[in-house]
Amino acid sequence: MYCPNCGKEIPEDSEFCLSCGTAIASPQPQSVNRTASFQPPVPDYGIPATASGVVNPVKKSFKPRYKLLIGIIAACAVIISLVCITIWAVSTRDNYALASQESYYSNEPFVPYNGAFSSFDYIASLKAFDPFSDYGVSATYGDVINKYLNSPKWNYRVKSSTTVYVDVSGTMKDTDGTMIDISITYVLSPYEGKSSGDYLRLEPYSMEIGGTKAYDSISTDAFITDMFDAYDRGYTSMASYYNNNTGSFM
């Protein structure tokens, strides 16, 4: 250390200068207040703290996302249900057209009988036959023909010992309001798919409209299917049925 008066170097802790005799004042240590509480700095995480430094937790409003997910699932379920109902309604309406021709050949047996084909009541069997019962339509040929043909006439013709034609004729209103003549022919024959002579097979054969326009078995089948569809859907006439669906009569 150095003397503050003459500037000479003097030993540490000297009380006076050896050169000039100036008294050297001893440095007073700084007092430290050790009783003061130490407050560590609070890191700033964007969360407010209290005056004492304790972090004050922030309560946030939280709406669980699962509620939104449940709402989406419920909405999808409603939409899927509506689509399924629409598909079912359309398929029910078109069920007969999809199964028309096949129904006459795949659903067996048709009409059981006692094997005495020559003495069988062909007309009564045809009137009582319900070809679309497997599709939920309990109407018979007699029900449908009597509803949509005016004054229907039933006759049969024996072609052979195993084949009989049944003719149904009458009048029907066309889509333009005019009355037209309609004749539908069915063919009846013993069906030996399971046991010989146990069942009678009934099939559409042909149809005439206006006495001149002839249709084959497939077109006849389609027209009969339309009549059963109209009957099941409550139409009062085939004219109204075609006007509301295809717009044309056959």
Phi and psi in degrees as GROMACS dihedral restraints (atoms count N, CA, C in turn):
[ dihedral_restraints ]
;  ai    aj    ak    al  type     phi  dphi    fc
    3     4     5     6     1  -126.0    20    10
    4     5     6     7     1   152.2    20    10
    6     7     8     9     1   -73.5    20    10
    7     8     9    10     1   131.3    20    10
    9    10    11    12     1   -71.5    20    10
   10    11    12    13     1   -11.0    20    10
   12    13    14    15     1   -98.0    20    10
   13    14    15    16     1   -52.6    20    10
   15    16    17    18     1  -104.5    20    10
   16    17    18    19     1   -15.4    20    10
   18    19    20    21     1    87.0    20    10
   19    20    21    22     1     4.7    20    10
   21    22    23    24     1   -74.3    20    10
   22    23    24    25     1   151.4    20    10
   24    25    26    27     1   -77.7    20    10
   25    26    27    28     1   130.8    20    10
   27    28    29    30     1  -128.1    20    10
   28    29    30    31     1   156.8    20    10
   30    31    32    33     1   -63.7    20    10
   31    32    33    34     1   156.0    20    10
   33    34    35    36     1   -63.6    20    10
   34    35    36    37     1   149.7    20    10
   36    37    38    39     1    65.8    20    10
   37    38    39    40     1    21.0    20    10
   39    40    41    42     1   -74.5    20    10
   40    41    42    43     1   146.0    20    10
   42    43    44    45     1   -95.5    20    10
   43    44    45    46     1   -17.4    20    10
   45    46    47    48     1  -152.5    20    10
   46    47    48    49     1   161.2    20    10
   48    49    50    51     1   -81.8    20    10
   49    50    51    52     1   132.3    20    10
   51    52    53    54     1   -73.1    20    10
   52    53    54    55     1   -18.1    20    10
   54    55    56    57     1   -90.0    20    10
   55    56    57    58     1   -49.1    20    10
   57    58    59    60     1  -112.1    20    10
   58    59    60    61     1    -9.0    20    10
   60    61    62    63     1    78.8    20    10
   61    62    63    64     1    10.6    20    10
   63    64    65    66     1   -69.7    20    10
   64    65    66    67     1   134.4    20    10
   66    67    68    69     1   -71.2    20    10
   67    68    69    70     1   138.7    20    10
   69    70    71    72     1  -104.6    20    10
   70    71    72    73     1   121.4    20    10
   72    73    74    75     1   -79.8    20    10
   73    74    75    76     1   133.6    20    10
   75    76    77    78     1   -73.9    20    10
   76    77    78    79     1   135.2    20    10
   78    79    80    81     1   -68.1    20    10
   79    80    81    82     1   134.7    20    10
   81    82    83    84     1   -87.6    20    10
   82    83    84    85     1   126.1    20    10
   84    85    86    87     1   -67.0    20    10
   85    86    87    88     1   144.1    20    10
   87    88    89    90     1   -74.7    20    10
   88    89    90    91     1   134.8    20    10
   90    91    92    93     1   -80.3    20    10
   91    92    93    94     1   140.3    20    10
   93    94    95    96     1  -115.6    20    10
   94    95    96    97     1   127.2    20    10
   96    97    98    99     1   -81.5    20    10
   97    98    99   100     1    97.5    20    10
   99   100   101   102     1   -85.2    20    10
  100   101   102   103     1    -1.8    20    10
  102   103   104   105     1   -86.9    20    10
  103   104   105   106     1   -13.3    20    10
  105   106   107   108     1   -69.0    20    10
  106   107   108   109     1   136.2    20    10
  108   109   110   111     1   -75.4    20    10
  109   110   111   112     1   139.0    20    10
  111   112   113   114     1   -89.0    20    10
  112   113   114   115     1   125.7    20    10
  114   115   116   117     1  -108.4    20    10
  115   116   117   118     1   106.6    20    10
  117   118   119   120     1   -66.2    20    10
  118   119   120   121     1   147.0    20    10
  120   121   122   123     1   -64.2    20    10
  121   122   123   124     1   139.6    20    10
  123   124   125   126     1   -92.0    20    10
  124   125   126   127     1   119.8    20    10
  126   127   128   129     1   -63.5    20    10
  127   128   129   130     1   144.8    20    10
  129   130   131   132     1   -93.4    20    10
  130   131   132   133     1   102.3    20    10
  132   133   134   135     1  -106.3    20    10
  133   134   135   136     1    16.0    20    10
  135   136   137   138     1    81.2    20    10
  136   137   138   139     1    10.3    20    10
  138   139   140   141     1  -110.6    20    10
  139   140   141   142     1   124.4    20    10
  141   142   143   144     1   -65.1    20    10
  142   143   144   145     1   145.8    20    10
  144   145   146   147     1  -117.0    20    10
  145   146   147   148     1   159.8    20    10
  147   148   149   150     1   -81.9    20    10
  148   149   150   151     1   177.6    20    10
  150   151   152   153     1   -63.2    20    10
  151   152   153   154     1   -30.5    20    10
  153   154   155   156     1   -81.3    20    10
  154   155   156   157     1    -1.7    20    10
  156   157   158   159     1    92.8    20    10
  157   158   159   160     1    -4.4    20    10
  159   160   161   162     1   -77.5    20    10
  160   161   162   163     1   132.4    20    10
  162   163   164   165     1   -68.4    20    10
  163   164   165   166     1   131.6    20    10
  165   166   167   168     1   -98.6    20    10
  166   167   168   169     1   109.3    20    10
  168   169   170   171     1   -62.7    20    10
  169   170   171   172     1   140.5    20    10
  171   172   173   174     1   -96.4    20    10
  172   173   174   175     1   126.4    20    10
  174   175   176   177     1   -90.4    20    10
  175   176   177   178     1   118.2    20    10
  177   178   179   180     1  -103.4    20    10
  178   179   180   181     1   144.3    20    10
  180   181   182   183     1   -77.6    20    10
  181   182   183   184     1   126.9    20    10
  183   184   185   186     1  -129.0    20    10
  184   185   186   187     1   120.7    20    10
  186   187   188   189     1  -103.4    20    10
  187   188   189   190     1   115.7    20    10
  189   190   191   192     1   -56.1    20    10
  190   191   192   193     1   135.7    20    10
  192   193   194   195     1   -71.7    20    10
  193   194   195   196     1   -20.1    20    10
  195   196   197   198     1   -64.3    20    10
  196   197   198   199     1   -25.7    20    10
  198   199   200   201     1   -65.7    20    10
  199   200   201   202     1   -39.7    20    10
  201   202   203   204     1   -65.1    20    10
  202   203   204   205     1   -39.7    20    10
  204   205   206   207     1   -63.7    20    10
  205   206   207   208     1   -42.0    20    10
  207   208   209   210     1   -62.8    20    10
  208   209   210   211     1   -40.2    20    10
  210   211   212   213     1   -62.6    20    10
  211   212   213   214     1   -40.6    20    10
  213   214   215   216     1   -65.4    20    10
  214   215   216   217     1   -43.2    20    10
  216   217   218   219     1   -63.1    20    10
  217   218   219   220     1   -41.8    20    10
  219   220   221   222     1   -63.4    20    10
  220   221   222   223     1   -41.7    20    10
  222   223   224   225     1   -63.6    20    10
  223   224   225   226     1   -41.2    20    10
  225   226   227   228     1   -63.9    20    10
  226   227   228   229     1   -38.7    20    10
  228   229   230   231     1   -63.7    20    10
  229   230   231   232     1   -39.8    20    10
  231   232   233   234     1   -64.6    20    10
  232   233   234   235     1   -43.6    20    10
  234   235   236   237     1   -63.4    20    10
  235   236   237   238     1   -43.9    20    10
  237   238   239   240     1   -62.8    20    10
  238   239   240   241     1   -40.2    20    10
  240   241   242   243     1   -62.3    20    10
  241   242   243   244     1   -43.7    20    10
  243   244   245   246     1   -63.6    20    10
  244   245   246   247     1   -40.3    20    10
  246   247   248   249     1   -63.7    20    10
  247   248   249   250     1   -43.1    20    10
  249   250   251   252     1   -63.6    20    10
  250   251   252   253     1   -40.7    20    10
  252   253   254   255     1   -64.5    20    10
  253   254   255   256     1   -40.2    20    10
  255   256   257   258     1   -64.6    20    10
  256   257   258   259     1   -43.9    20    10
  258   259   260   261     1   -62.9    20    10
  259   260   261   262     1   -41.3    20    10
  261   262   263   264     1   -63.2    20    10
  262   263   264   265     1   -41.8    20    10
  264   265   266   267     1   -64.4    20    10
  265   266   267   268     1   -42.8    20    10
  267   268   269   270     1   -67.2    20    10
  268   269   270   271     1   -42.5    20    10
  270   271   272   273     1   -66.4    20    10
  271   272   273   274     1   -33.7    20    10
  273   274   275   276     1   -66.4    20    10
  274   275   276   277     1   -40.2    20    10
  276   277   278   279     1   -63.9    20    10
  277   278   279   280     1   -39.7    20    10
  279   280   281   282     1   -95.0    20    10
  280   281   282   283     1     6.4    20    10
  282   283   284   285     1   -60.5    20    10
  283   284   285   286     1   -38.9    20    10
  285   286   287   288     1   -70.0    20    10
  286   287   288   289     1   -40.6    20    10
  288   289   290   291     1   -65.0    20    10
  289   290   291   292     1   -35.6    20    10
  291   292   293   294     1   -71.1    20    10
  292   293   294   295     1   -29.7    20    10
  294   295   296   297     1  -110.0    20    10
  295   296   297   298     1     5.8    20    10
  297   298   299   300     1   -58.0    20    10
  298   299   300   301     1   -65.8    20    10
  300   301   302   303     1   -65.3    20    10
  301   302   303   304     1   -39.6    20    10
  303   304   305   306     1   -65.6    20    10
  304   305   306   307     1   -32.8    20    10
  306   307   308   309     1   -63.3    20    10
  307   308   309   310     1   -30.4    20    10
  309   310   311   312     1   -75.1    20    10
  310   311   312   313     1   -19.6    20    10
  312   313   314   315     1  -112.8    20    10
  313   314   315   316     1   -20.6    20    10
  315   316   317   318     1   -99.3    20    10
  316   317   318   319     1   -26.5    20    10
  318   319   320   321     1   -89.0    20    10
  319   320   321   322     1   103.7    20    10
  321   322   323   324     1  -127.4    20    10
  322   323   324   325     1   153.9    20    10
  324   325   326   327     1   -77.7    20    10
  325   326   327   328     1   165.1    20    10
  327   328   329   330     1   -88.1    20    10
  328   329   330   331     1   -77.1    20    10
  330   331   332   333     1  -128.6    20    10
  331   332   333   334     1   118.0    20    10
  333   334   335   336     1   -72.9    20    10
  334   335   336   337     1   145.5    20    10
  336   337   338   339     1  -149.3    20    10
  337   338   339   340     1   172.2    20    10
  339   340   341   342     1   -87.0    20    10
  340   341   342   343     1     7.2    20    10
  342   343   344   345     1    91.3    20    10
  343   344   345   346     1   -13.5    20    10
  345   346   347   348     1   -89.4    20    10
  346   347   348   349     1    80.3    20    10
  348   349   350   351     1   -63.3    20    10
  349   350   351   352     1   -37.6    20    10
  351   352   353   354     1   -67.4    20    10
  352   353   354   355     1   -23.4    20    10
  354   355   356   357     1  -107.8    20    10
  355   356   357   358     1    12.8    20    10
  357   358   359   360     1   -79.3    20    10
  358   359   360   361     1   148.5    20    10
  360   361   362   363     1   -86.6    20    10
  361   362   363   364     1    91.8    20    10
  363   364   365   366     1   -65.8    20    10
  364   365   366   367     1   -45.2    20    10
  366   367   368   369     1   -66.4    20    10
  367   368   369   370     1   -44.7    20    10
  369   370   371   372     1   -62.4    20    10
  370   371   372   373     1   -37.3    20    10
  372   373   374   375     1   -65.4    20    10
  373   374   375   376     1   -42.0    20    10
  375   376   377   378     1   -66.9    20    10
  376   377   378   379     1   -42.7    20    10
  378   379   380   381     1   -61.5    20    10
  379   380   381   382     1   -34.0    20    10
  381   382   383   384     1   -87.9    20    10
  382   383   384   385     1    -4.1    20    10
  384   385   386   387     1   -79.0    20    10
  385   386   387   388     1   133.9    20    10
  387   388   389   390     1  -119.4    20    10
  388   389   390   391     1    89.1    20    10
  390   391   392   393     1   -69.3    20    10
  391   392   393   394     1   -17.6    20    10
  393   394   395   396     1  -112.6    20    10
  394   395   396   397     1    25.3    20    10
  396   397   398   399     1   -64.5    20    10
  397   398   399   400     1   -31.4    20    10
  399   400   401   402     1   -67.8    20    10
  400   401   402   403     1   -15.2    20    10
  402   403   404   405     1  -107.0    20    10
  403   404   405   406     1    16.4    20    10
  405   406   407   408     1    85.3    20    10
  406   407   408   409     1     9.9    20    10
  408   409   410   411     1  -109.1    20    10
  409   410   411   412     1   112.8    20    10
  411   412   413   414     1   -90.5    20    10
  412   413   414   415     1     2.4    20    10
  414   415   416   417     1   -67.7    20    10
  415   416   417   418     1   147.3    20    10
  417   418   419   420     1  -103.6    20    10
  418   419   420   421     1   171.0    20    10
  420   421   422   423     1   -57.9    20    10
  421   422   423   424     1   -41.5    20    10
  423   424   425   426     1   -60.9    20    10
  424   425   426   427     1   -41.6    20    10
  426   427   428   429     1   -60.7    20    10
  427   428   429   430     1   -47.8    20    10
  429   430   431   432     1   -70.2    20    10
  430   431   432   433     1   -45.9    20    10
  432   433   434   435     1   -62.9    20    10
  433   434   435   436     1   -44.3    20    10
  435   436   437   438     1   -66.2    20    10
  436   437   438   439     1   -25.4    20    10
  438   439   440   441     1   -82.0    20    10
  439   440   441   442     1   -38.5    20    10
  441   442   443   444     1  -105.7    20    10
  442   443   444   445     1   -14.2    20    10
  444   445   446   447     1  -106.0    20    10
  445   446   447   448     1   132.3    20    10
  447   448   449   450     1   -79.4    20    10
  448   449   450   451     1   127.8    20    10
  450   451   452   453     1    47.6    20    10
  451   452   453   454     1    58.2    20    10
  453   454   455   456     1   -65.6    20    10
  454   455   456   457     1   143.9    20    10
  456   457   458   459     1  -117.5    20    10
  457   458   459   460     1   133.0    20    10
  459   460   461   462     1  -112.5    20    10
  460   461   462   463     1   127.8    20    10
  462   463   464   465     1  -141.9    20    10
  463   464   465   466     1   160.3    20    10
  465   466   467   468     1  -133.3    20    10
  466   467   468   469     1   154.7    20    10
  468   469   470   471     1  -131.3    20    10
  469   470   471   472     1   128.9    20    10
  471   472   473   474     1   -88.3    20    10
  472   473   474   475     1   116.6    20    10
  474   475   476   477     1   -88.6    20    10
  475   476   477   478     1   -42.0    20    10
  477   478   479   480     1  -153.3    20    10
  478   479   480   481     1  -174.0    20    10
  480   481   482   483     1   -70.8    20    10
  481   482   483   484     1   -10.9    20    10
  483   484   485   486     1  -127.3    20    10
  484   485   486   487     1     6.7    20    10
  486   487   488   489     1  -139.0    20    10
  487   488   489   490     1   129.3    20    10
  489   490   491   492     1  -133.7    20    10
  490   491   492   493     1   136.7    20    10
  492   493   494   495     1  -101.7    20    10
  493   494   495   496     1   135.1    20    10
  495   496   497   498     1  -113.7    20    10
  496   497   498   499     1   123.2    20    10
  498   499   500   501     1  -105.9    20    10
  499   500   501   502     1   134.3    20    10
  501   502   503   504     1  -123.6    20    10
  502   503   504   505     1   123.0    20    10
  504   505   506   507     1  -130.3    20    10
  505   506   507   508     1   153.2    20    10
  507   508   509   510     1   178.4    20    10
  508   509   510   511     1  -167.9    20    10
  510   511   512   513     1  -117.6    20    10
  511   512   513   514     1   155.9    20    10
  513   514   515   516     1  -148.6    20    10
  514   515   516   517     1   144.2    20    10
  516   517   518   519     1   -77.6    20    10
  517   518   519   520     1   130.4    20    10
  519   520   521   522     1   -80.6    20    10
  520   521   522   523     1   172.7    20    10
  522   523   524   525     1   -65.5    20    10
  523   524   525   526     1   -22.0    20    10
  525   526   527   528     1   -92.2    20    10
  526   527   528   529     1     4.4    20    10
  528   529   530   531     1    96.0    20    10
  529   530   531   532     1   -11.2    20    10
  531   532   533   534     1   -79.6    20    10
  532   533   534   535     1   153.0    20    10
  534   535   536   537     1   -90.3    20    10
  535   536   537   538     1   134.2    20    10
  537   538   539   540     1  -126.0    20    10
  538   539   540   541     1   152.9    20    10
  540   541   542   543     1   -87.2    20    10
  541   542   543   544     1   137.2    20    10
  543   544   545   546     1  -132.3    20    10
  544   545   546   547     1   135.8    20    10
  546   547   548   549     1  -131.8    20    10
  547   548   549   550     1   125.2    20    10
  549   550   551   552     1  -117.6    20    10
  550   551   552   553     1   134.3    20    10
  552   553   554   555     1  -118.3    20    10
  553   554   555   556     1   133.4    20    10
  555   556   557   558     1  -114.5    20    10
  556   557   558   559     1   153.4    20    10
  558   559   560   561     1  -115.3    20    10
  559   560   561   562     1   133.0    20    10
  561   562   563   564     1  -118.8    20    10
  562   563   564   565     1   133.9    20    10
  564   565   566   567     1  -155.2    20    10
  565   566   567   568     1   152.8    20    10
  567   568   569   570     1   -61.3    20    10
  568   569   570   571     1   137.6    20    10
  570   571   572   573     1  -108.3    20    10
  571   572   573   574     1   120.8    20    10
  573   574   575   576     1  -110.1    20    10
  574   575   576   577     1    34.2    20    10
  576   577   578   579     1   -69.0    20    10
  577   578   579   580     1   -30.2    20    10
  579   580   581   582     1  -113.4    20    10
  580   581   582   583     1   -64.0    20    10
  582   583   584   585     1  -130.8    20    10
  583   584   585   586     1   138.9    20    10
  585   586   587   588     1   -58.4    20    10
  586   587   588   589     1   123.9    20    10
  588   589   590   591     1    74.9    20    10
  589   590   591   592     1    17.3    20    10
  591   592   593   594     1   -96.0    20    10
  592   593   594   595     1   -20.3    20    10
  594   595   596   597     1  -133.8    20    10
  595   596   597   598     1   151.1    20    10
  597   598   599   600     1  -111.1    20    10
  598   599   600   601     1   127.8    20    10
  600   601   602   603     1   -94.3    20    10
  601   602   603   604     1   131.6    20    10
  603   604   605   606     1  -118.1    20    10
  604   605   606   607     1   124.0    20    10
  606   607   608   609     1  -139.7    20    10
  607   608   609   610     1   142.3    20    10
  609   610   611   612     1   -64.7    20    10
  610   611   612   613     1   140.8    20    10
  612   613   614   615     1  -116.8    20    10
  613   614   615   616     1   -52.4    20    10
  615   616   617   618     1  -161.1    20    10
  616   617   618   619     1   172.6    20    10
  618   619   620   621     1  -153.5    20    10
  619   620   621   622     1   146.7    20    10
  621   622   623   624     1  -126.9    20    10
  622   623   624   625     1   139.6    20    10
  624   625   626   627     1  -123.0    20    10
  625   626   627   628     1   126.7    20    10
  627   628   629   630     1    71.9    20    10
  628   629   630   631     1    13.1    20    10
  630   631   632   633     1    78.8    20    10
  631   632   633   634     1    -4.9    20    10
  633   634   635   636     1  -128.6    20    10
  634   635   636   637     1   -39.4    20    10
  636   637   638   639     1   -82.1    20    10
  637   638   639   640     1   113.2    20    10
  639   640   641   642     1  -101.2    20    10
  640   641   642   643     1   148.8    20    10
  642   643   644   645     1  -128.3    20    10
  643   644   645   646     1   147.5    20    10
  645   646   647   648     1   -81.2    20    10
  646   647   648   649     1  -175.9    20    10
  648   649   650   651     1   -64.8    20    10
  649   650   651   652     1   -34.4    20    10
  651   652   653   654     1   -68.5    20    10
  652   653   654   655     1   -45.0    20    10
  654   655   656   657     1   -66.7    20    10
  655   656   657   658     1   -37.6    20    10
  657   658   659   660     1   -63.6    20    10
  658   659   660   661     1   -43.0    20    10
  660   661   662   663     1   -59.7    20    10
  661   662   663   664     1   -42.5    20    10
  663   664   665   666     1   -63.7    20    10
  664   665   666   667     1   -40.6    20    10
  666   667   668   669     1   -66.2    20    10
  667   668   669   670     1   -41.9    20    10
  669   670   671   672     1   -63.9    20    10
  670   671   672   673     1   -39.3    20    10
  672   673   674   675     1   -60.7    20    10
  673   674   675   676     1   -41.7    20    10
  675   676   677   678     1   -61.3    20    10
  676   677   678   679     1   -38.7    20    10
  678   679   680   681     1   -65.3    20    10
  679   680   681   682     1   -41.0    20    10
  681   682   683   684     1   -67.2    20    10
  682   683   684   685     1   -37.8    20    10
  684   685   686   687     1   -64.0    20    10
  685   686   687   688     1   -45.7    20    10
  687   688   689   690     1   -62.0    20    10
  688   689   690   691     1   -40.9    20    10
  690   691   692   693     1   -62.7    20    10
  691   692   693   694     1   -45.1    20    10
  693   694   695   696     1   -67.9    20    10
  694   695   696   697     1   -29.5    20    10
  696   697   698   699     1   -93.4    20    10
  697   698   699   700     1     2.8    20    10
  699   700   701   702     1    83.7    20    10
  700   701   702   703     1    19.6    20    10
  702   703   704   705     1   -73.9    20    10
  703   704   705   706     1   140.4    20    10
  705   706   707   708     1   -84.1    20    10
  706   707   708   709     1   -19.2    20    10
  708   709   710   711     1  -151.0    20    10
  709   710   711   712     1   157.5    20    10
  711   712   713   714     1   -71.8    20    10
  712   713   714   715     1   -26.6    20    10
  714   715   716   717     1   -62.1    20    10
  715   716   717   718     1   -46.6    20    10
  717   718   719   720     1   -66.4    20    10
  718   719   720   721     1   -34.2    20    10
  720   721   722   723     1   -62.6    20    10
  721   722   723   724     1   -49.2    20    10
  723   724   725   726     1   -70.3    20    10
  724   725   726   727     1   -34.7    20    10
  726   727   728   729     1   -63.9    20    10
  727   728   729   730     1   -32.8    20    10
  729   730   731   732     1   -91.2    20    10
  730   731   732   733     1    -6.7    20    10
  732   733   734   735     1  -123.2    20    10
  733   734   735   736     1   -70.8    20    10
  735   736   737   738     1   -97.6    20    10
  736   737   738   739     1   -23.0    20    10
  738   739   740   741     1    84.5    20    10
  739   740   741   742     1    -6.2    20    10
  741   742   743   744     1  -141.2    20    10
  742   743   744   745     1   152.5    20    10
  744   745   746   747     1   -90.9    20    10
  745   746   747   748     1   104.9    20    10
